[in-house]
Amino acid sequence: MRAMTYASYGGPEKLELVEREAPVVEDGRVLVRVAASSVNPIDWKRAAGGLRLIMPACFPIVAGYDVAGEVVEVGANVEGLAVGDLVHARIGEHAGGACAELASVGADVVAKVPSGMDLGEAAGLPLAGLTALQGLRDQAKLPLENARERVLVVGASGGVGHLAVQIARAAGATVVGVCSARNEDLVRSLGAHEAVDYAAPDPYRGQAPFDVVLDCVAGDPAPFVKLLGPGGRYASCLPGPAVFARSALNPILDKKVRPVLLKSRATDLQILDRLVERGALRVVVDSRFPLAELGEAWARSMTGRAVGKIVVDVAG
Ligand SMILES: NC(=O)c1ccc[n+]([C@@H]2O[C@H](COP(=O)([O-])OP(=O)(O)OC[C@H]3O[C@@H](n4cnc5c(N)ncnc54)[C@H](OP(=O)(O)O)[C@@H]3O)[C@@H](O)[C@H]2O)c1
């Protein structure tokens, strides 16, 4: 099978399209013929070696974590999935393996693609959508129904943020999205009640206090904790030292700070799929690249300017 791999740390120039053996399907796993994958910043951050302490590498690595495609083999002890099912998943293992014609995926992280959903869009949902859902629900403690709360999504036009805006809106929250001026209309079209331009002077004037802040851009809670009302919660998708240090004070402080560290989980992906089915969630596609141009897709992501998801067409 064709797979996009890298054999040492570096940038997109390290990517190489190679022929390699198809994965063997073990118990509890399925083999997916990958139609599409999508780019997430962790792909190139990991390839650059920035995460080597928490995600040690075993080279060569097959790039990517998100897959959408067709089940072509089912391992032992798998229930509810059959050959021919169209599925998507965020591969659970650190090793990834999505940017290949065939991928072995744990059945516990696989969900069936909603009927009629484009497979490229389906590949854009798992990693970013799980991060948005788990960040809002598990770390920022936003109820998923009747959430009469005021939510600020920082980075509302990005892969995680554009999904978070929609999830929070579907939950019933009042949503304010932080984006650049060029993306304000998009963010409002996704359901944000307000869109604020991060480059404007004093962008949050008249908007605070918030019950929840989901930060998809920065790792410093300080500027956002002061926007929280009593009992407010801040969750960061970039949990660096400042987030962990401030979260240690949660037991003695009213306003909570928590790191977001997503977990692949079929049940959570199914929650997102139900939102897609009822028209409350859609994946915005920034751009699409063939597998052979994964380096260009990474380069686009590395600009930090992607609007929604960058899709990689693996098949055909
Ligand atoms: N902890 C976890 O488990 C986890 C999981 C997923 C992602 N992440 C991390 O979360 C971050 C976001 O991921 P992503 O996939 O959403 O990234 P992304 O799609 O690359 O984000 C790009 C977006 O960020 C916007 N942006 C840039 N600077 C901004 C600012 N100052 N204020 C508001 N928006 C700004 C850009 O809009 P403009 O071009 O208009 O500026 C662009 O639309 C990444 O660092 C990623 O590594 C962590």
The ligand as a Gaussian input file, in Angstrom:
#p B3LYP/6-31G(d) Opt

LIG

0 1
 N       -4.736000      19.443000      23.592000
 C       -5.307000      18.738000      22.637000
 O       -5.733000      17.599000      22.874000
 C       -5.431000      19.366000      21.277000
 C       -6.254000      18.785000      20.315000
 C       -6.416000      19.444000      19.096000
 C       -5.717000      20.612000      18.842000
 N       -4.877000      21.100000      19.792000
 C       -4.146000      22.357000      19.554000
 O       -5.110000      23.395000      19.493000
 C       -4.645000      24.413000      18.610000
 C       -5.753000      24.719000      17.609000
 O       -5.883000      23.626000      16.722000
 P       -6.663000      23.827000      15.359000
 O       -6.672000      22.545000      14.649000
 O       -7.947000      24.545000      15.627000
 O       -5.658000      24.860000      14.645000
 P       -5.852000      25.645000      13.290000
 O       -7.012000      25.122000      12.534000
 O       -4.532000      25.655000      12.614000
 O       -6.163000      27.136000      13.755000
 C       -6.072000      28.122000      12.792000
 C       -7.038000      29.258000      13.116000
 O       -6.571000      29.981000      14.261000
 C       -6.993000      31.326000      14.080000
 N       -6.189000      32.230000      14.903000
 C       -4.859000      32.433000      14.824000
 N       -4.490000      33.358000      15.755000
 C       -5.614000      33.717000      16.419000
 C       -5.886000      34.602000      17.509000
 N       -4.929000      35.326000      18.091000
 N       -7.160000      34.712000      17.954000
 C       -8.148000      33.993000      17.377000
 N       -7.955000      33.131000      16.336000
 C       -6.702000      32.990000      15.876000
 C       -6.784000      31.559000      12.607000
 O       -7.630000      32.589000      12.163000
 P       -7.009000      33.900000      11.412000
 O       -6.254000      33.387000      10.229000
 O       -8.194000      34.681000      11.061000
 O       -6.103000      34.541000      12.420000
 C       -7.163000      30.226000      11.982000
 O       -8.495000      30.198000      11.500000
 C       -3.353000      23.893000      17.979000
 O       -2.256000      24.470000      18.645000
 C       -3.399000      22.401000      18.242000
 O       -2.108000      21.810000      18.326000
 C       -4.721000      20.494000      20.988000

